[in-house]
Amino acid sequence: MLILDRTLTNLIKLTLVSAIIFLLFYATSLVLDVKIKEKSYVSQKTLNGRGTSEIKAIPDVANFIFTVKKLKKTLNESQLEMQEIAKKSLEVLEKNGVNKNDIKTINYTTYPEYDRTSLPCDKSGCPPVKEVLKGFVALQSYSVKVREISKATQIINQLTKAGVEEVGSLNFIIDSIENIKYQARMQAIVNAKNEAEATAKSLNVKLKKIIKYHDEENYYQPYAMQRMAVMSNQGSGAKGSYPEIQPGEEVVRSSVVVTFEFE
C-alpha cells in the first residue's frame, strides 16, 4: 500500500512538471509569434527614396606610356644603349617639369630574339623551322602623368627625338576622381531623402530612421573624352609646332536607393 502511494505521488509530480514545461513553451511561442508579427508589420511600414546625381569635370592630367627598346648582338650592349636612351628620356621629363612621383617604371625585360626561317615541305614532310639568333632585346616601359596638359604633345615629341620609338596613346584623366565620386554619392543620397520626404508628405506620414541603403550605380564614364594617337613629327611641320590638345570632359554618375521607416 505504501509503495502504491509513492508511485501515485511521483506520477502526480511528473504530471505537474510536464504541465509547467508545456505552459512555458506555449507562452514563449506566443511571445515569439507576437514579435514576428510586429516585425512584419513594421517592415511593411517603409518607403523608398531614389536619388541620382551627375558631376561633370574637365580632366586635369594627361597620361601616356612610353617604351625604350633596343636590340643588339649582346645582352650587355642592348642594356647599355637602352639605359642611355632611358636616361635622356628622364632628362626630357625633368626639363619639362614632370615630377619624379609621376614617373613609374611598369616593365623591365630582356630576352633573346631569333630569325625564324621555314623551309618548303616535300613528300617526306616539313623540315624543322630554322632559328638564327639575331641578338638580345632590352626593354623598359614607363607610365607618365603630365599635369600641365598643354605640354603633353611637346614632351612626347621630345622623347621621340631622344630615341624613344614606342609611345602609347595619350589619355586624359581626373586626378581627384575619388573625391568627385564621393561628392556625387552624397548628392544622390540628399536627392533620395528629398524624394522620400515628398512622398511621406503626400501620404501624410512621418519618416523615422533609415533601415536600408543601396548603391545602384557609381561609375566613372568617359563623356567626351579625346584620345590621340601619338606620332613623331620629326621632319614634318614647323619647329616647336605641336597639335592642340582637347581633353574633353568626364562625367561621374551616382544612383542610390534609401529605404525609410515611417509612422
TIFIPA-972949 format. One line per 3 residues: for each residue x, y, z of C-alpha. Coordinates in steps of 0.5 Angstrom, whole numbers, plus 500, padded with zeros to 3 digits. Layout:
REM TIFIPA-972949
X,Y,Z  ...
//
This chain:
REM TIFIPA-972949
500,500,500  506,505,502  509,503,495
503,505,491  502,512,495  509,513,493
508,511,486  502,516,485  506,522,489
511,521,484  506,521,478  503,527,480
509,531,481  512,529,474  505,531,471
506,538,474  513,539,472  511,537,465
505,542,465  509,547,467  514,546,462
509,546,457  506,552,459  513,555,459
514,553,452  507,555,450  508,562,453
515,563,449  512,561,443  506,566,444
511,572,445  516,570,439  509,570,435
507,577,437  514,579,436  515,576,429
508,580,427  510,586,430  517,586,426
513,584,420  508,590,421  514,595,422
518,592,416  511,594,412  511,601,414
517,603,409  518,607,403  524,608,399
527,615,396  531,614,390  537,619,388
541,621,382  547,626,381  552,627,376
558,631,376  562,634,370  569,636,371
575,637,366  581,632,366  587,636,370
592,630,368  595,627,361  598,620,362
602,616,357  606,610,357  613,610,353
618,604,352  625,604,351  627,598,347
634,596,344  636,590,340  644,589,340
648,583,339  650,582,346  646,583,352
651,588,355  650,592,349  643,592,349
642,594,356  648,600,356  644,603,350
637,602,353  640,605,359  643,611,355
636,613,352  632,612,358  637,617,362
636,622,356  628,621,357  628,622,364
632,629,363  627,631,358  621,630,363
625,633,368  627,639,364  619,640,363
617,640,370  615,633,371  615,631,378
619,624,380  613,622,383  609,622,377
614,617,373  613,610,374  617,604,371
612,599,370  616,594,366  624,592,365
625,586,361  631,582,357  630,577,352
634,573,346  631,575,339  631,570,333
630,570,326  626,564,324  626,561,317
621,556,315  624,551,309  619,549,304
616,542,305  617,536,301  614,529,300
618,527,306  615,532,311  616,539,313
623,540,316  624,544,323  624,551,323
631,554,323  633,559,328  638,564,328
640,568,334  639,576,332  641,579,339
638,581,345  633,586,347  633,590,353
626,594,354  624,598,360  617,602,360
615,608,364  608,611,366  608,618,366
603,624,369  603,631,366  600,636,370
601,641,365  596,638,360  599,643,354
606,641,355  604,633,353  605,633,346
611,637,347  614,632,351  612,626,347
616,630,341  622,631,345  622,624,347
622,621,340  628,626,339  631,623,344
631,616,341  624,613,344  621,609,339
615,607,342  610,611,345  602,609,347
596,613,346  595,620,350  589,619,356
586,625,360  584,623,367  582,627,373
587,626,379  582,627,384  577,622,382
575,619,388  573,626,391  569,627,386
566,620,386  564,622,394  561,628,392
556,625,387  554,620,392  553,625,398
549,629,393  545,623,391  543,621,398
541,628,399  536,627,393  534,621,395
532,624,402  528,629,399  524,625,395
522,620,401  520,627,405  516,629,399
513,622,398  512,622,406  508,629,406
503,627,400  502,620,405  501,625,411
506,620,415  513,622,418  519,619,416
523,616,422  530,612,421  534,610,415
533,602,415  537,600,409  541,604,403
543,601,397  548,604,392  546,602,385
551,606,381  557,610,382  562,610,376
567,614,372  565,614,365  568,618,359
563,623,357  567,627,351  574,624,352
579,625,347  584,620,345  590,622,341
595,617,337  602,619,338  607,620,333
613,623,332  613,630,328  621,630,326
622,633,320  614,635,319  612,641,321
615,648,324  620,647,329  616,648,336
609,647,333  605,642,337  598,639,336
593,643,340  590,638,346  583,638,347
582,634,354  574,634,353  570,633,359
569,627,364  562,625,368  561,622,374
554,619,376  552,616,382  545,613,384
542,611,390  536,608,394  535,609,401
529,606,405  526,609,411  521,607,416
515,612,417  510,612,423
//
